[in-house]
């Protein structure tokens, strides 16, 4: 009986050892699976980090582009204001020059009236001279 009991104890012990070996193998598999999961997470975190770095570069470049656009808008506004001023000045000059041309036509092209020719000619020249100086003054004010 002692041999049978020893054999039974030995059988139970070997079953326990086998059970513990299986449990250790199972735990090692779980540990390895978790380790692979952790490595995948680390790799994904590295990829996300790279994405954020690329995004930061793009945001910085777009900020520079927006600054350039803002600068161009300001320059366009200034150029438009200057062009508007020059157009107003050109319009005044054109109106003044048109008055000068009309005065020139009045004084040089239209002949004095046939009666009172000598007196009329002097009066016409005085009027022309007056108009000429008035128009010249208006032209220089533009």
C-alpha positions in Angstrom: 0.0 0.0 0.0 2.8 2.4 0.6 3.9 1.9 -2.9 0.4 2.5 -4.2 0.1 5.6 -2.0 3.5 6.8 -3.2 2.5 6.2 -6.7 -0.7 8.0 -6.2 1.1 11.0 -4.6 3.5 10.9 -7.4 0.7 11.0 -10.0 -1.0 13.9 -8.2 2.3 15.7 -8.0 3.0 15.2 -11.7 -0.5 16.4 -12.6 0.1 19.5 -10.4 3.4 20.1 -12.2 1.8 19.6 -15.6 -1.0 22.0 -14.6 1.5 24.6 -13.3 3.6 24.1 -16.5 0.4 24.7 -18.6 -0.5 27.8 -16.5 3.1 29.2 -16.9 3.0 28.6 -20.7 -0.5 30.3 -20.8 0.8 33.3 -18.7 3.9 33.6 -20.9 1.7 33.7 -24.0 -0.5 36.4 -22.4 2.6 38.4 -21.4 4.0 38.1 -25.0 0.7 39.1 -26.5 0.6 42.2 -24.2 4.2 43.0 -25.0 3.4 43.0 -28.7 0.3 45.2 -28.0 2.5 47.6 -26.1 5.0 47.7 -29.0 2.3 48.4 -31.5 1.0 51.2 -29.3 4.5 52.7 -29.0 4.8 52.5 -32.8 1.4 54.2 -33.3 2.4 56.9 -30.8 5.6 57.5 -32.8 3.5 57.8 -36.0 1.1 60.2 -34.3 4.1 62.3 -33.1 5.4 62.5 -36.7 1.9 63.5 -37.9 1.8 66.3 -35.3 5.3 67.5 -36.3 4.3 67.6 -40.0 1.1 69.4 -39.0 3.1 72.0 -37.1 5.3 72.6 -40.1 2.2 73.1 -42.4 0.6 75.4 -39.9 3.8 77.5 -39.7 4.0 77.7 -43.5 0.3 78.6 -43.8 0.9 81.3 -41.2 3.7 82.8 -43.3 1.4 82.6 -46.4 -1.4 84.4 -44.5 1.1 87.1 -43.4 2.1 87.5 -47.1 -1.5 87.8 -48.2 -2.2 90.4 -45.5 0.9 92.4 -46.6 -0.2 92.2 -50.2 -3.7 93.4 -49.3 -2.2 96.4 -47.4 0.1 97.2 -50.4 -2.9 96.9 -52.8 -4.9 99.2 -50.5 -2.1 101.8 -50.5 -1.6 101.6 -54.2 -5.4 101.9 -54.8 -5.5 105.0 -52.6 -2.5 106.5 -54.5 -4.2 105.7 -57.9 -7.4 107.3 -56.7 -5.5 110.5 -55.8 -3.7 110.5 -59.1 -6.9 110.0 -61.0 -8.5 112.9 -59.2 -5.5 115.1 -60.0 -5.6 113.9 -63.7 -9.3 114.7 -63.9 -8.7 118.3 -62.6 -5.9 118.7 -65.0 -8.0 117.5 -67.9 -10.8 119.8 -67.0 -8.4 122.7 -66.7 -6.8 121.9 -70.0 -10.2 121.6 -71.7 -10.9 125.2 -70.4 -7.6 126.4 -71.8 -8.4 124.8 -75.2 -11.8 126.5 -75.2 -10.2 129.8 -74.3 -7.6 129.4 -77.0 -10.4 128.7 -79.5 -12.3 131.7 -78.3 -9.3 134.1 -78.5 -7.5 132.9 -81.6 -10.0 131.3 -83.8 -13.0 133.5 -83.5 -12.4 136.8 -85.4 -13.4 140.1 -83.8 -16.7 141.6 -84.9 -16.6 143.6 -88.1 -18.0 146.7 -86.6 -15.9 148.4 -84.0 -13.1 146.3 -85.2 -10.1 148.2 -83.7 -11.9 148.8 -80.3 -13.4 145.4 -80.3 -10.1 143.8 -81.1 -8.5 145.4 -78.0 -11.4 144.4 -75.8 -11.4 140.9 -77.2 -7.6 140.7 -76.5 -8.1 142.0 -72.9 -10.8 139.4 -72.3 -8.6 136.7 -73.8 -5.7 137.7 -71.7 -7.9 137.7 -68.6 -9.4 134.3 -69.4 -5.9 132.9 -70.2 -4.5 134.0 -66.8 -7.5 132.8 -65.0 -7.3 129.4 -66.7 -3.6 129.2 -66.2 -4.1 129.8 -62.4 -6.7 127.1 -62.3 -4.4 124.7 -64.1 -1.6 125.3 -61.6 -3.8 124.7 -58.6 -4.6 121.1 -59.7 
